[in-house]
Amino acid sequence: MQPTILPGVAMWSVWQPDRNLFFNSFFVEAADGNLAVDPLPLPDPDAEEIAARGGLAWIVVTNRDHERDARALASRFGAKIAASEGDAPLLSGPVDRLLRDRDSIGGGRVLALDGLKTPGEFALHFPHLQAVVVGDALWGTPAGALRLMPDEKLADPPRAVLSLRKIAAALPEHLLLGDGACVFGGALRLLWSTLEARTDTYVNKINRDEAIWHDFPGSVAPYDGDDAFEIDAYIGAEKLGYRLTRLQPGKSSCPLHWHAAEEELFVVMSGAAKLVGPRGDVALRAGDYIAFPTRPSGAHKIVNDSREPCEILMIANVEDREVCYYPDSRKLLIDPGGTILRDHPVLDYFDGE
């Protein structure tokens, strides 16, 4: 197998002279069992390498036409086969697990797509690798470029293009492609250039009715009732961030904090809530615009003390280097990296030198 720059990820390929590109398959090491994605026939030396690296727990098939050698490989390693609900009935035999949107397997998260060649095609997002594995939806051809599958192969081209924003919303640095040359580095900008080249749909627009809500795994009460729709990621924003947040009754958006670099604007779209800050509590209602400057007076926490959900549009400039202060717990969050420290004791410049 060919190693990649991504730790624990390797690939093997077969040249397709009729299409003038490579077909690719991927091996991904995972703590809960290794994966093979869309496996082509595997040469014996590569099979021996996989065996030496712990074998395979799962064979993931991203679409009907990429079943390839999945059955033989599953038999060889005693692995199970996973496919989508939409495409599983179209495979040559039964599968062991049906995958749905946002399911997790082997450290990857399912991104269900729509309007493509098969009804259940999906991509697989590996957040810790900043990578997305794509079966048929995107082709790396010519090498260094990115293109969509030809329109005549798609069930609904405009719908397919809009659906591919799910991949962009994952903010990938790398795209591991089943067809053509993979993209290692700079994948997000290349993907947006590809989507924005379409004239049959406008990808930099999304309606509130199309909101894709998600929660924040690992949140603890009372900060566990904050559903969000990351609008910016879905429509290609670069210098502004905007999120639609739906705060449930009795819940808080986040601990009291203020930003050193990112100035925020909150717009209450519906419902009511309470702003908690250093200048006391302030009642909020639909239609309110609230500015949070980058200084201690901008510290804020939103609490939904009403009986109905409160929906808030949150807007901020995006800064790569940011410090966030938490006055109640006396913490500092330092980005990039997300390092969290206590803000005390304050050290002398030469402390420890």
N, C-alpha and C positions, 0 to 999 in steps of 0.2 A: 504494500500500500504506500501511497505517497503521503508523507506527513505534511501538515499545513502549519501556518503560523499560529493557529489556535490550539492551545494546550488540550491534549486529549482527543483531537480531531484528526482523522486521516481520511483519504479518499482513494478510490480506484475507478478507472475510466476505460471506455471502449470507443474507438474512433468510428464515426459513422460517415463513410465517404459520400453517401447519397445526400447527406445534409451538410457536409463539410464542417462538422463539429464533433465534440466529444459528448457521449452520455456519461454521467457521473453518478457514483454512489458514495455514501458517507458512513464512516464509523465514528461513533461518539462515545467516549468513556463517561460513565455516570456512576455515582456512588451506590445507587439502588439498582444497578444493572445496566450493562452496555447496550447501545442501540446500533442497528444498521438501518439506514434510511434508503428506500428505493433500491434494493440491492441487485446489481448485475451479477452474472456468473463470476464466482470468486476463484482466482487461481490458487492452487494448493499452497504456495509460499505465503500468500496473504491470509489464507484460512489458518495456517499455523501461527502466524503473528497474532491474529485475533484470539486464538486459543491461549496463547502465552499472555495476553493482556486481559484474561478473565472471561473469554467467551462472549456470548450474546444472551441477553435476557429478552430483548424485543426486536422484532422486525417491524418497522413503521413504513406503511405504504401511503404516500401522500395523495395518490389518485389512481383510478382504475388502470390506466395505461402504464403505471410504474410498478405493477406487481412483480414483473421481471422474474428473478430467480428466488423470490421470497420463500416459496414452499421448500425448495431444496436446501436453502440456507437454514431455515427453521428446523428442518429435520436433522441437519448435520450438527447443530449446536443445541438442540432441545429448546429453542427459543419459541416465544409466542408471537403471534401476528396481530398488529393493531392497524385499523383503518377507520375511515369516517363512516358515520351512519349512512350517508348518501351513496358512497361508493362500495361499501362492503358487500351489498347484494350483487354487485357487478363483477366481483372477483371470481377466480376459478374454484374457490372453496371457502369454507367457513373461516371466520377470524375469532381470535380469543378476546379481543376488546374493541368496543366501538368508541371512537373518539368524538368529542363534541367541542364546540368553541370554548376556548380558555381552559380546557383540560390540561393536565400536566402529565408528562411521561419522560423519564430519564433526564430530568433537568430542563426539558423543553416544554413550551406552552403552545397549544394548538391555536392557530389563527385561521378560522374557517373563512373561506373565500366564496364568491358568488358570481354567477354569470360566465364562468369559464367553460372548458370543454366537457368536464364531467360534473355531476351535481354535488359531489362532496369533496372537491379538491380543497386542500388546506396547506398552509405553510407551518413550519415549526420554529418557534422563537426560543433561542437560548440566551436569556438576559445576561448571565455571567460571562458569556463570550461576546456579547454585542453582535450576535450573528443570527441570521434567519436562513433556514434551509427551505428552498423553493423547488417544487417538483417540475411542473410544466408551465406555470403561469408566466414566468419570465425566462428569456433566453440570453445567454452571454455570447452574443455573436454580432459583429466580429469581436475578437478578443479585445477587452478594454471598453466595450460598449454594452448597452443593455437594451433589449427590445421586448415588446410583448409578443405573445403567440399570435400568429396571423389571425385577422378578424374572422376569416371564414371557418376557423376551427372553434370559435367562441360561441356560446349559446346566446350571449347578449353583450356585445363589446362595451357599450357605455357603462353598463352595470359592472362588468368585470373591472374596468379601469377604476371606478369608484371603490370597488371592493379592495383593490390592491393598496389603498391608503392604509389598510390595517397593517400591512408590512411597514409602510413608512412611519406609522405611529409607534412602531416598536423601536424607532431610532437606530436602525442597524448601521454598524460600521462595516460589516462584512455580509455578503450574500453568497451562500453556497448553493449553486444552481445545478439542477439535474441535467440541463441541456446547455452546452457551451462552456465558456470560460467563467470561472467563479470570479467574484469581485472581492478582493482583499484590501480594504481601506477605501474610504470615501464613498461607500455604497449609498448612503442616504441622499447626498446631493445628486448622484447619478440617477437614482430612482425617481426623484422629483423631476429632474429634467425629462425623463422618459414619460412620466405621467402628464406633465404640463405641455408636452408636444402634441397631445390630442386636441382635436378641434370639435369632437362630437360630444364632449362633456367638459364642464369647468370644475377642475379638481380642487381649486382653492376656495371653495364655498361648501358649507354644510348647513343644514337646517336643524333647528332645535328638535324637530320630530325624528331626526336620524341619530340622536345622541346615543352613544355607546357607554353606558354607565359601568363603573367598577368601584369596588371598595378598596380599602387599603389593608391587605393582610397583615396580621400581627398587631393591629391597633388595639389598645385597651380602653375600657370604659373610663370616662364618658366620650372618648375620641373615636369610637368605633361605629358611629352612625353617619359617617361622612362619605357619601357616594359622589364620585367625580366623573366628569367627561372632559378629557384633555383636548379641547378644541384646537389648540395651536398645533399639536402633533398631527392632527388629521387634515389640516389644510395648508401645511407647508410654511408655517410661521418660523422666522429666524431670530428677530430682534425683540419681539414681544411675546410674552407668554400669557395665555388666557385659558382659564378653567371654569367650567360651570359646576358648581357644588350644590348638592342637595342635602341639607342638614335636617335630620329627623328630630322630632320633639324630644327634649331632654338631653340632647347631645351637644357636644362642643366641637368646633372645627379643628382646633389644635391648641396647645398650651400658649399662654401669653408670651409674645415674642415681638421683636422688631428687627428689621433688616438694615444692614449698613450700606448696601449697594443697590438693592432692587426696591424701587418705589412702587407701591401697590395702590390700585384703585378697585374698590368693591362696589358693585351695583346690585342692590336687592331687587331681584326680578319678581319674586312672589313670596307671600308669607310675611312673617315677622320674626324678629330675633332681638338679642341684646348684645351690644358691644361692651366688652369689659376692657378697661384700659387704665392707665395711671391717673386719668382725670375723672375717674368714676364711671358708672354704668350709663349707657345711652341706649334708648329704645330705637330700634330700626324697623322700618316698614317698606313695603314695595315702593319703588321709585327713588329710594335714597341712594346717593352717591357719596362714598366715604374715601378720603385720601389718607394714606398712611406714609408720612415722610420717613426718610432714612435717618432717623434720630430717635432718642428715647421717647419723645412725645408720641411717636408713631406706633408704640407697642399696642398690641390688640389681641383679643380672643373673642370669637363669636360663639354665643350660647343661644340655642333655640329654646326659649322658655315659653313657647306657645304650644298649642295643641295640634298644629299642622306643620307639614314640612316647609322649610324655608329654602328657596333657591337663590343662589348668589353667583353672579359673574365676577370672577377675580382676574384682574389684569395687572401685569407688571413688566418692566423691562427685564431682559434676560442678561445676566452677568455670569461669566465663567468663574470669577473669583468673588466670593461672597462670605460674609460673616453674619450669623444670625444670633441674637442675644435673647436669652430666656430669663427675665428678671425674677420670676417667682422661685425658680430652681437654681438660679445663678450659674447657668450653663452658657457655653459658646458652641455653636455649630459652624465648622469651617469647611467651606467648599472650595475647589473640588476635593472629593474624597469622603466628605461626610464625617469628619473627625469631630467628636463631641468632648469638650473639656469643661472643668469647673473654671469660673472666672476669678477664683480666689485660692490661695493667697496671691496677691500681685507680687511678682518677682522683680528683684533688681536686675538691671541689664547684665551685670557681671556674675549673677548667681550661678554657682557651680563651675565657674571658669578657674 
